[in-house]
Amino acid sequence: MPLAANKDVFITCAVTGSGATQDRSPHVPRSPQQIAESAIAAAKAGAAIVHCHVRDPETGAPSRDPAMFREVTERIRDSDTDVVLNLTAGMGGDIVFGGVEAPFPVNAAASDMVGATERMLHIADCLPEICTLDCGTMNFAEADYVMTNTPGMLRAMGGMMTALGVKPEIEAFDTGHLWFAKQLVEEGTLTSPALVQLCMGVPWGAPNDMNTFMAMVNNVPQDWTWSAFTLGRDQMNYVAASVLAGGNVRVGLEDNLWLAKGQLATNAQLVERAVTIIEAMGSRVMGPAAVREKLGLTKRAPKVAA
């Protein structure tokens, strides 16, 4: 099969994430101000989209605080740097069971499981152009932790995103997630053409290998737009692989802390490296205005607080 490389590529920078990376690198932003500043720097380096979580400014622990999402949103939008804003809606689906012999009651202190409306509060308030929809339930690395996204929850959240006019970015961690995403489009819960992020190498989803990657790519409908990433040291390899396979790319400190062996990266440095790879392959890096046109996005200011 001949290569059909993507000649117009957009870069998403995943700025901070919710993983326990806050003490592994001084460059992982914690406060809303730090997250916004890192996102703006990534945009100046060439990222058309910034994907943002928020964290407790003191501990670095992941948070769903709508006020912090609002601060990040306002700081980015008030800057003189244009960028497409993509906020996570993946928080609030964490169940930690009590253990293999006594799974119930669940570990309430470690769990964070709330309803669809609460998971969407900050999306309805901030109205980003894009927000994420983790399109399936998954064993997620730890022994007794499950990332929980039931079909009912996904239908409810996807419907809310569509009603708000916010473009869902379908986070697909395995082929079954793409299968269900296509079902959501068929039902009319999500609109077509959809936007997909292929999430490779996340335990225990789709493993980080080219055969699995191409199986994921081949399960994305041809008229949909997709992007891909993997965790850790192969992040830049996936920049090249995604472009060659016809897709777009994601880099950033959510997925990888390193620029080279022994050299911790900033978000801007990771984006700069991705730009170099894309352009060396003969492709062009798209800006935010072109991405909005391609994806049919609406840029809106946050609601005025009551």
N, C-alpha and C positions, 0 to 999 in steps of 0.2 A: 504494500500500500504506500503510495507516495506521500511524502510529508506535506502537510498543509499548515505551515507555520503562520502564526498570527503576526500581521505586519503593523497593527495598531494596538498597543498593549497598555492597559492601565495597571498601576501599582496600588495596592492597598497596604497601608502600614498598620499592623495590629500593635497598638502603642504600649499596653501594659498587661492586659489579661487578668485572670483571677488565680493563677497558679502561685505556688509558694516560692516565687523567685525574688521577692522583695529584699531579701538579705544576701542574695548571691551576686548582685551587681549594684553599684552605686548609681547606675544609669536608669534603673527601673523606676519610673515616676510613681509617686504615691498620692500627693495632694492634688486637688483639682487644678491648681495653678501649674504644678509640675507636669501633669498629664496634658493640659492644654498647650503649654510651651513646647513639650516634646512633639505633640501632634503638629503644631505649626512649623517646627523645624523640619519634620518629616515632609510636610507639604512643600516647603521651600526647596527641599532636596529632590523633589520629583514625584511624591505620592499624590495621586489624584483623590484618594479616599483614605480617611483615617478611621480605624475601628477602635472604639473606646469602651473600656470598663472603668469603674472607679474603685478606689481603695480607701480604707481608713487611713487618714494622713499620719497617724501616730504609729500604728502597728503594721500597716501595709496589707492587712487582711482584706479580702474581697468584700464589697459592699453593694447594696441595692438602694442606697439613700438617694431619693429623687433630687434632693437639694444639691448634692454633689454632681449628679449628672447635669443639672441645670447650670451650675457654675462652669463646668467644662464646656458645655454648649455655648454659653454666652461669651466666654473668653475666646473661643475659637471664632465665633461669628463676629465678635467685635474687633478682631484683628484685621490687619490689612492684607491678609493672606487668604485667598480663596481655596477651599477644599471641600469635598463632599463628606458629610458627616454620617458615620455609620455607628450607631449605638448598639451594644449588646442587649438582647432580651432573654439571654440564656440563664440568668440568675433566678433562684427561687425554685429550682427543680431538683434539689439535692436531698437524697435520703441515705442516711447511714444506719444500717441495721445493727441490732444488738450483738450479733455474733453468729457463728455457724450452728451452734446448738440452741441458741435462744434469740432468734432474730427479732422477736417482739417482746417487749416494746422496743421501738426503734430508739436509737441514740438521739434524743430530742435536742440536746445541746449542740451536737455536731451537724444535725440536719437543718435544711432550710427549704421547706416545701410550702409554697403558697399558691393561691388561686391565680387564674389567668389574668383577671383584671389587675391584681396587685403586681404581677410580673410586668404588666404593661404600663404602669402608672407613669414612669419617666418618659416612655415613648409618647404617650398622649400629651404630656406636658411640653416636651422639647421639640416634638415633630421633626426628627432628623430626616434626611432624604432616604436613608436605608436603616433597617435594624435586622438583627439576626433571628433566625428561626431554626433551632437545633432539631432536625427533623427525625428524631427517634430516641428511644431509651437505650442506654448503653452502660455496660460495666466499664468504669472509668478509672483504671489503674489501681486504686486502693482496694483492699480486701473486701470490705463490707459496704462500699459506697456505690450507689447507682445514680447516674444522671437520668432523671425521670422526665420523659416527655411522651405522655400517652397520646393515642390518636385523638381522643376527645379534647385534651389540652391543646394540641397542635391545631385542631380545627378552630377552636375558640380563639387562640392567639392569632392565627393566620387571618381569620375573619376580621379581627380588630385592626390588624395592620392594613388590610385592604381598605377597610372603611375609613381609616385615618389618612389614606393616601401616602403611606410610608411603604417603600419597596422592601419586601422581605428578601434577605439574603439567606437562602437555604443552606444551612451547615450540614453537609453530608459526610458522616464518619464511616459509612459503609454503603454497599450497593442497595441494601434494603431501604435506607433512608431516601435514596433517589426514587425508588419504586413508590414509596408513600408520597413523596413530593409530586410525582406525576399524577397520583390519585387526587391530591388536593387541587391541582390545576384542572383536572377533568371534572371535579365536582363544582368548580367555580369559587372555591375558598380562596385560592390564589389565582392571579391573572397570568396569562402567557403573553410574551415569552418571559420566563422566570430567570432569576439570578441565583447562581449556585456557587458555593465555596466547597471545594473538595479538600477534606481535612485528612491528611495522610500521616501515618506513623503515630497516631494517638492510641495508647493502650486502653482498651482492647478493641479498636475499630479496624479500619483497613490498614494493613501493614505497609511499611515503607519499602515497596519494591515496584519496579516498572510494570510487571505483568498486572499487578493489582491496580496500579495507577491507570493503566490503559483500559482495564475493565471498568473502572469508575468513569473515565472519559467517555467510553463508548455507550454508557448508560445515560448520558446527558442528551436530551433531545437537541437536534441540530440547530434549531432556532433559538435555544436558550443561550445565555451568556454565562461563562464559568471562569473560575479562578481556582488556584490550588496552592497549597503549601505543605510542608512537612516540618517536623520538629527537629531542632538541634543542628548538627553540623552539615546536614544535607540541604539546608534551606536554600542556598544559592544554586545547588544542582537542580532543584525543583523550579527555580526561576527559568533556567534554560529548558528543562523538560516541558514545562507548561507552555512556553512560547512555541516550541517545536510541535506540540500536540494541538495547537490552535487556541490556547487559552490565555488568561491573564494571570497576574502573580500577586502573592502576598508575602511580605516580609515583616519583621518587627520583633520587639523584645518579648511579646507574648509567647512567641514560638521558639526563639533562639537568642541567647545572650552574647554570642561570640562573633567577632569579625574574622578572626584567625586564631590559631592555637595560642593560648595564653594572652589574647588581646580581646578584652571586653568591648562590646560595641555600644554605640548610641543608635537610636532609631534612625536618625538622619544618615549615619554612616551605612546602615544596612540598606536604606533606600538608594543612596548613592551607588553602592555596589550593584544593586539590581539594575539601575539605569545603565551602568557601564555594560553589563552583560547583555541587556536587551538591545542596546544600540550597536554593540559589537556583532550581534546576530543579524543586523540589517533591518531591525524593526524600529518603530517610533514609539515614544512614550507619550501617552495621552494626558492632557490636562483636565481639570475638573469640569470645565464648560463642555468639552467634548464628551466626557463621560455622562454628564446630565442629559445631553442630547441623545446619546446612544441608548441609555437606559430609561429615558422618559421620566426623569426625576424632577421633583419640585423642591426648590430651596425656599424654606420659610423661616422666619424669625420665631423665637420662642414666644409662647403666650405671655402676656403681661400678667405679673403676679397680682392676685386679688388683694 
